[in-house]
């Protein structure tokens, strides 16, 4: 999956849109207790997410692959997509 849009939400989820038009929400909360993702507990840091196409990353070094996102996201219907 190639990610074309990533939007951080207030509830520590990411709105993700794929190149093929599919979209979903990915919950980052379960990852926040790990050492690599702990800096994302700071909302400002969480909102600094960068889209790198086949993964998303943050300045603190945390990243998520598109495969991980696709395996665990909650897909949105076309009418619910942003």
Secondary structure, 3 states (H helix, E strand, C coil): CCEEEEEECCCCEEEEEECCCCEEEEECHHHCCCCCCHHHHCHHHHCCCEECCCEEECCCCCEEEHHHHHHHCEEECCCCCC
